[in-house]
């Protein structure tokens, strides 16, 4: 893996040797950031199930102000620390070793952009989405990007969130969510 664009373009991102950790491929990452364009610039970003930090590091390279990485795996956070040290970006990074749902349940800081790339066997989306859109974790104009396995049953729309873009890849689906504004037509796509 590598940083695709921005200040750290071309720099390698190392992943854990653990085969249970499935990093986002460069192809999928390219798609995500082509959709986001310059949205990460100056933003406060949360990278859930961060693993090696692939998505958060890419956002940081593209001008994000601050990244918070959350993962419960000691091994993943050790690899993340190695990647952060090699890039010299530690002053812009916070790493938290905690279960993602527990972190979201106790967080009081809104994030402008949230990534979640859970392991394919993880299936607690009925808990994750309400926590993301609880009015605290995602800023009002924020975007949530979820990578999920195609086989998962996920409620794609609710009274408080909607899908603004989605694309299927070989085994995964990338979905961009935004909060619903009660004053807007819920079928309109957000320009970001």
C-alpha positions in Angstrom: 0.0 0.0 0.0 1.0 3.6 -0.6 -0.2 7.1 -0.1 -1.9 8.0 -3.4 -1.9 11.8 -3.4 -1.0 14.9 -1.5 1.9 15.9 0.7 3.1 12.3 1.3 2.3 10.9 -2.2 4.1 7.7 -3.0 5.2 6.9 0.6 4.6 3.3 1.6 2.0 2.4 4.2 2.9 -0.8 6.0 0.2 -3.3 7.0 0.2 -6.0 9.8 1.1 -9.5 8.7 -2.1 -10.7 10.4 -4.3 -12.1 7.6 -7.5 -11.2 9.6 -6.8 -7.5 8.9 -8.0 -6.5 5.4 -6.7 -3.1 4.4 -8.5 -1.0 1.9 -7.0 -1.5 -1.6 -5.4 1.3 -3.5 -8.2 0.9 -6.1 -11.0 1.4 -3.5 -9.1 4.2 -1.8 -8.7 6.0 -5.1 -12.4 5.8 -5.6 -13.2 7.1 -2.1 -10.9 10.1 -2.4 -11.9 10.9 -6.0 -15.5 11.2 -4.7 -14.3 13.3 -1.7 -12.1 15.5 -3.8 -10.8 18.3 -1.5 -13.4 17.7 1.3 -10.8 16.4 3.8 -8.7 19.6 3.7 -8.7 21.3 7.1 -11.1 18.7 8.5 -11.2 16.8 11.7 -11.3 13.1 10.7 -12.1 9.9 12.5 -10.8 6.6 11.2 -12.7 3.7 12.8 -11.3 0.1 12.6 -8.2 1.9 11.5 -5.8 -1.0 11.1 -2.6 0.4 9.6 -4.2 3.8 9.2 -4.5 3.6 5.4 -7.6 5.9 5.0 -6.7 8.4 7.8 -3.1 8.8 6.5 -4.4 9.4 3.0 -6.8 12.1 4.4 -3.9 13.7 6.3 -1.7 13.7 3.2 -4.6 15.6 1.5 -4.7 18.3 4.1 -6.9 17.0 6.9 -6.2 19.0 10.1 -6.3 16.2 12.6 -6.9 12.4 12.5 -8.2 10.2 15.3 -7.6 6.5 14.8 -9.6 3.9 16.7 -8.9 0.2 16.8 -9.0 -2.4 19.5 -6.1 -4.4 18.2 -2.8 -3.8 19.8 -1.0 -5.2 16.7 -2.8 -2.8 14.4 -2.0 0.2 16.5 1.6 -0.8 16.7 1.8 -0.9 12.8 -0.1 2.4 12.8 2.4 4.0 15.1 5.2 2.8 12.8 3.5 4.4 9.8 2.9 7.7 11.6 6.5 7.8 12.8 7.9 7.2 9.3 5.8 10.0 7.9 6.5 12.4 10.8 2.9 13.3 11.3 2.5 12.4 15.0 1.5 16.0 16.0 -1.7 15.7 13.9 -2.6 12.2 15.1 -4.4 10.6 18.1 -4.6 6.8 18.4 -7.1 5.2 20.7 -7.1 1.5 21.6 -10.8 0.8 22.2 -13.8 -0.9 20.7 -15.3 1.3 18.1 -18.9 1.2 19.5 -17.6 2.0 23.0 -15.6 4.9 21.6 -18.6 6.4 19.7 -20.9 5.9 22.7 -18.6 8.1 24.9 -17.3 10.6 22.4 -18.3 14.3 22.7 -16.3 15.7 19.8 -17.9 16.0 16.4 -15.9 14.9 13.4 -16.3 16.3 9.8 -15.4 13.1 8.1 -15.6 9.5 9.5 -14.3 6.4 7.9 -15.3 2.9 9.0 -13.7 -0.2 7.4 -14.8 -3.1 9.8 -13.6 -6.7 9.2 -15.9 -8.5 6.8 -17.2 -10.8 9.5 -18.2 -7.8 11.7 -22.0 -7.3 11.5 -23.1 -4.8 14.1 -24.2 -2.1 11.6 -27.5 -1.7 13.4 -25.6 -0.3 16.3 -22.9 1.6 14.4 -25.1 3.8 12.2 -27.3 5.2 15.0 -24.1 6.0 16.9 -22.5 7.8 13.9 -25.7 9.9 13.5 -26.6 10.5 17.1 -26.0 14.2 16.8 -22.6 14.1 18.5 -20.1 12.1 16.5 -20.6 13.4 13.0 -20.7 17.2 12.4 -23.9 18.6 10.9 -22.4 18.9 7.4 -20.2 15.8 7.9 -19.8 12.7 5.7 -19.6 9.1 6.8 -17.8 6.6 4.5 -18.4 2.9 5.1 -16.7 -0.1 3.5 -18.9 -3.2 4.1 -19.2 -6.7 2.7 -21.8 -7.0 0.0 -23.6 -9.8 1.8 -24.3 -7.7 4.9 -27.9 -6.5 5.5 -27.7 -2.8 6.3 -30.5 -0.3 6.7 -29.4 2.2 4.0 -31.7 5.0 5.0 -33.4 6.2 8.1 -35.1 9.3 9.6 -31.6 10.7 10.4 -29.3 9.6 7.6 -29.3 8.9 3.9 -27.0 7.4 1.2 -25.5 10.1 -1.0 -23.3 7.8 -3.1 -22.6 4.1 -3.3 -20.5 1.8 -5.4 -20.0 -2.0 -5.5 -16.6 -3.6 -5.8 -15.7 -7.3 -6.0 -16.6 -8.2 -2.4 -17.3 -4.9 -0.8 -19.6 -1.8 -1.1 -18.4 1.7 -0.5 -21.2 3.9 0.8 -21.2 7.6 1.5 -23.7 8.7 4.1 -24.9 12.2 5.2 -27.3 13.3 7.9 -30.8 14.1 6.7 -31.8 17.8 6.9 -35.5 17.9 7.6 -35.7 21.1 5.5 -34.3 19.5 2.4 -35.6 16.9 -0.1 -33.9 13.6 1.1 -33.3 12.5 -2.4 -30.9 15.3 -3.3 -27.2 14.4 -3.3 -24.9 16.6 -1.3 -22.2 18.4 -3.2 -18.9 17.9 -1.3 
